Amino acid sequence: MTDHILRPAMSVEGAPEWPGATWIGILDIAELAADPEPGSGDSSGDDPTMTEAVCVAPASDGFGRARILIRDGLAPVHFVEAPLDDGRVRLPLPSRSAPGPDAPADIPLPPMSVVLCTRERPDHLRGALASLLLVDHPDFEIIVVDNAPTTDATELVVAEVSDDRVRRIVEPVAGLSSARNAGLRAARHEFVAYTDDDVVADPGWLRGLALGFSRSDDVVCVCGTVPSGELRTLPQAYFDWRVSWADNLEPRVYSMATPPEDVPLFPFQVGVYGTGANFAIRRDAAIALGAFDERLGAGTRTRGGEDLDMFFRVLVGGHSLATEPSSIIWHRHRSDNDALLSQARGYGVGLGAWLTKVAVTREHRRLAFSVLRRRRRAVARAGAAYGAIAAPPPEFLSSVPPSVGRVEVFSVLAGPSALWREGRRRRARARRVPASTHRAGQHS
């Protein structure tokens, strides 16, 4: 009898740096059931009522724990955490006869354009592209948007790829929204999926997005799940604790026509939807909404918020937004304190900039006042919860700077000024440079 070998979420970049370092992997119980001789506890691999399995976590030296995504085919079931003993982990398993989450089965699989925005990170890009080329979908293209390049590093990485599905375009104006818009304009297909360069795409990523679009005729945006792919440092663990979109395994459809009771600040509670590392949107809807706000996003003074802004505008524009757990992108969080502090500052400024945009838009401001009047207690609880970010849990205090939470919270106050200054800079540039000069893009 042999032990079942788990699939790692992504390669580990370095040795574990704290006792609680957690190895991340995947176990497909459909594969386990088909294995004629898996290592198991209570029952064998072909028994649908099997309750336990002993599995091998490859390249897990130095890790004391494992976090495993249990899935049934492409359908995620739940995450399990358990101790590692000599590279092995004992996992409780669900019964396959029990009803589980929806899975991408007999659904339409439309052609998709994948847009990957990057700037001078060739090593990250190389890994992300390798995973995207293994995605199981019948028809998709990959557009690498080289944003404001200063070297030929991105061009060289794309040139290494001998696959005609991959092409590179250049967006000379720095800023993630500018890059996202360049990809939107270049897309050949109606469904446009976005991801980042510090990720590993699950093979079922695009099939999961297609399932999200199939959940309702008026869904124009789908947000997938972005679990942590590496937890070898305390800064990574802190970020994993902080974010709300890393382990969401509940498919939902959000709409202004049916406000969810359990999201009291809807549609302003944008953190429940997803993040820019994994979402897709209908091209015509995005263009009709005015595309991405180029004052927002990494690479600008606002440093973020462009994804939150788009999700919000989809909803208040009368469309539906779906969250789809079977669409998975594994993310590598910042692994050191300096990068974590920078990211916290960016999240805070971006949120503050987006809130400012909401406040100065009349119809959005009226909607906000209406929600505040109806949900005063929920607003107070949300404010207290966000303020609690300023005090990380005790287990992080030995390594993560205690100021990281405060940095994020107080950086929100810099959002209004950042939005105004970025808007002024964009207007000044538009007066100097005709739109056709920097909107045409360069292809390779």
N, C-alpha and C positions, 0 to 999 in steps of 0.2 A: 504494500500500500504506500503510495507516494503522497507527499503534501502538495496541495494546490499552490501554484506560484501566483501571487498577486501582481497586478499591473501597477507600476508607480504612476502617479498623476503627472509628474514631470521629473526630469533629471535633477539631482541635488547638486547645488553649486557650493561645495565646501563642506567642512565638518560641522556636526552639531556643536552649538556653543553654550547650551544650558541644559541642566538635568531634565527639564520637561520637554526637550526637543521631540517633536512628533513626526513620524514618517507618514506620508500621505499616499494612499493607494486605492485601488478599485477592485471589487469582487463582483463578478457577474454570476448570479446564482443559476442563470440559464446554462452557462458554460459548466459550472460545477455539477449540475444535475446530469450533464451529458458526459462528464468525465468518468470512465469506467472504474478508476481506482484512485479516488481522491482521499486525502487524509481527512478523517471525520471523527467526531466524538460519539454522538448518540446513534447515528444511522448512516447509511451508505449514500453515495452520490446519486443513485437513480431513484431514491426514495423521496417523493414529494413532500414528506413530512419531516425531512431532516432538520435538525435543530442546531447543529454545531459543526464547525469545521476548523481544522488546524491548517493554517496557511503560512507560506514563506513570504517574507518581505525582502526582496532582493536589495542589495546595497544599503542595508539599514544599520551598519555598524555605528555605534555611538548613540543611537536613538533608543529611548526607553519606552516610548509609547507609539501607538499607531492610530491613525484616524482613517477609517475605510468607508468609502462610499459603497454601500450595498445596492446593487441594481439588478433588474430583471430584464435582460436585453438592453434596450435603450431607456427603459423607464427607471428612474431613480426611486429607491424605496426609503432608505434613511442612511444617516451617518452613524457609525459605531466607533467608539474609542475603547481601546483595550491595551494592556501592557504587552510589550515585546519581550520575549525570552529567547535569547540566542537566535535572533532573526526570525522567530516564529510568533504567530499571534493566534489565539483561540477566539473564534468569532461566533456569536449566536446568530442563527439564520432564521429568516421568516419562512413560513410555509408558502410554497408556490401555489397551493390550492386556494389561499386566501385572496380576496379581491385586493388589487393594488392600484397604483396610479395609472393614469392613461399612458399609453405608449404610442410612439409614432408608427402606425401600421399602414392601413390602406387610406392614405391621405394624398392629396395632390402634392407633387414635388416640383414646384415651378423653378425655372432657371433663376439663379441668384448672382448678384455682383457682391463680392467680398471686398471691402475697403479697409486697408491696413495703413494707418498713418504713422509715420516714423520720422525721426530726426537724429541723425548721427549716432545710431546705436546698432552697428552692424551685427554684433554678436547676438544681441537679443533678436534682431530681425531674422537672422539665419535660422534660429530655433523655431520661431513662430511660423515661418514659411514652411519649414519641414513638416510641422504638424498640420498645417492647412492643406498641404498637398495630399494628406492621407484621409481627409474628410470624405465620408461616404455620401455622395450626392451626385445625381446623374448629370447635372449641367450647372457649372459655376465658373466664374472668372475671378481672378485675384488682382486687384488694383493696389499697387504699393504707391502711396503718396509720399514723395520725398519732400518734406516741408523745409523750406528755406535752407537748402544744403550749403555747407561751407567746404565740404570735401566730396570726393567721388565714392565714399565708403558704401552708401546705400546702392548706388548704381552698380558697383562691383558685385555686391551680394546678389542682386537680382540677375545679373549676367551669369552667375553660377548656375542658375536654375534653368534646366533644359526642359521647360514645360510651357507650351504655348498658351496655357490658361493664365499665366502670370505676365503682367506688364507694369511698367513704372511710369508715373507721371510726376512732374515737378510743380509744386505750388510755391512760388517764390516769397509769398507773404507769410511771415511767421505767425503761427497761431493754429491751435487744433481745429477751431471752427472753420478757418480758411481751408485747411487740409481736408476736413470732412466735406466741405462744399465742393472742392475740386474733385473728390472722388464721386460725389453725387452727380456732378455734371458729366463725368467720364463714364459712368455706369451704363452698360448696354442692356441691363435687365430692369424690370419693374421693382423687384425686391432687392433692397440694398442692405447688406449686413456689415456691421462695423465691429472691429476689434482693435487691440493694441499690439505692440511689438514685444511685450514682456509676458507673453501668455503661451499656453499650449492648448490648442483646440481639440476637443474630444471628437472622435470620428463621427459621432451622431449629431454634431453641433447644428448643421444646417437642416437636417431632418427635424430636429426639435423646433427650430424657428418656423419651419413650414407647418408643424402641428399647431403652434401658437396662432398663426394666421388663419388656420382652419376652424378655430374655436368660435368665431362669430364673423358674419359677413362684413361688419363695420370695423374690424380690427385693422388698424393701419400701422401699428408699432408693436413689436414683441421684444420683451426683455428676458434674456436667459439668466441662468445661474452662473455666478463667478466664485467658485470655492477657492480657498487657499490651496495652492499647489506645493508650497514649501513652508515648513514651520521649524526651522533649525536654529533661529535666533529669537531673542526676546522681543526686539522691535517687530519682527514678523508676527509673533504671537499677540502683541499688543494690537496691531492693526486688525488681525483676525477677530479679536474680541470687540474691537470698536465698530466695525462695519455691520450693516444690517442685511446685506445682499449676498453674504458668503455661503449661507446654508439654507436658503429658501427653497423648499421642495413642494410647494403648493401651487398648482396651476390656478390662475385666476384671470378674470376679465374685468377691467375697470372701465367705468363709463359715468359721465355726468348724469345720465338718465337714471342710474341706479346707484346712488352714493353708498359705499360700503359702511355699515354701522361700526365695524371694528377698526376703521381708519378715520378717526374723528376729525382730523384736519384735512381730509380729502377736499380738493385735489392738491393741496399744498404740501402734503406729507410725502414729498417726492422720493425720499430714501427707501420707501417700501417697494418701488417699482423695479429698480435695477441700477445699472451703471454703464458708462460708455464703453467698457471693455467687451460688452456682449449685448448687442441689440440689433434689430433690423427694422427698417421702415419702408413703406411704399414710396417709391421715388416721386410719383405725381403728388402725393399728399405732402411730402416734405417740401417740395417746390411751392405748392400752393400756400403753405404756412410761412413762406419766406425763407426757407432753408435755415441753416444754423446761424445764430447771431455771432458775427465775427468779432464782437467786442468781448466775448466770453471764451474761456478755454485756456489750457496750458499753452505757454508761449506768448501770452498777452499779459497785460498788467493785472487782469482779473484772475488769472491762473487756474480757472476752472469754471464749472457751472453750466457749460454748454449742453451737456447731456440732460441735466435736470430741467433746463429751460425747454428743451425740445419735448421731453415727456409731458411737461405741464401744458405746453401749447397744443399738443395732440389732443389732450383731454378737454381743455376749455374750447378747443376748436370743434367739438361735437363728435369726435371719433372715439373709438375704444382702444385701450392698450391692454395687451395680455402679458402676463408673466408665465414663463414656460420652463419648468425645471429640467425637462429632458434635453434642453439646449444648454450645453456646458462648455465653459471656457475656464481653464485652470489658470490662476494668476500667481505670479511671483511677486510678493510684497517686498517693499524696501527692507533691506537686511541690516542696516546700521542706523544709529541714532540721528546722525546728521541728515540722512535722506528722509527719515521718519519725520523729523521736525519740519523739514522743507515741505513735505507732503501735507502735514497737518496745517501749516500756514496757507498752503494753496487751497485746501478744502475750505478753510474758513473764509478766505477772501472771495473765492468763487461763490460760496453760498451767500455771502453778504452782497455781492454784486447782483446775483439773481434776485434776491429779495428786494433790492433797490429797484430793479427793472419792474418787478411786480407792483411796487408802491407807486411808481410814476406812470403806470398805465391805467387809465381811468376804469375800464371795465374789470381789470384784474383787482384793482384796489377795492372796488365795490364788492366783488365776490369775496375778497379777504375779510372785509368788515362784516359781511353776512355770516361767514363761517365763525368769526370771532364772537359774534353776538350769540350764536346758537351753541357754541362749544367752549364756553369760558373755562370750565373746569379742565377740559381736555387740553386747552392751550396752556394752562398753568402746569399741568403734568408734563406736557411736552417740553416746556421751558426748563422745568426742573431736571428732566432726563438729559437734555442737551447740556445743561450746566454741570451735570454729574460727570461728563466727559473730562472735566478739569481735574478730577481725582481718580487716577488709574487704580485698579485693584492692587492690593499689597504685593502680590507675587511679581509685579512688574517693577516695583520701586527699586530693586537692587541693581537694575541695569538700564531701564528706560527712564529718560529724564522726567522728573515729576512735573515739569512745565509743559510737556507735550500737549496735554489736554487743554491747558489754559491758552497755549499758543493758538490752537484751533478756534476756541471760543472767542477770544478777543480779536483774532484776525478778521472775524465777521465785520467788525467795525471799520475795517479798511476797505470793505467792498464798495460803498458808494463812491468814494474818491477814485478807486481803481476803475470803476465803470465809466465815470466821467472823463478821466484822463485817457483811457483807451479809446473812447468815442471821439474825443478831440483829435487824437493821433490819427485815427482812421480817416476822419474827415479831411485833415490836412494832407494826408497822402493821396486821397482821391482827387484833390484839387491839383496835385502835382503830376500824378500819373494817370493817364486815361485808363478806364476800366479794361479796355480791350488788351492793354499792354500786359497786365498781370493776371488776367483771367483766362487767357488762351491756354496756358499750360504747355509743358514740353513733354513729349512722349518718347519712350524708348522701349 
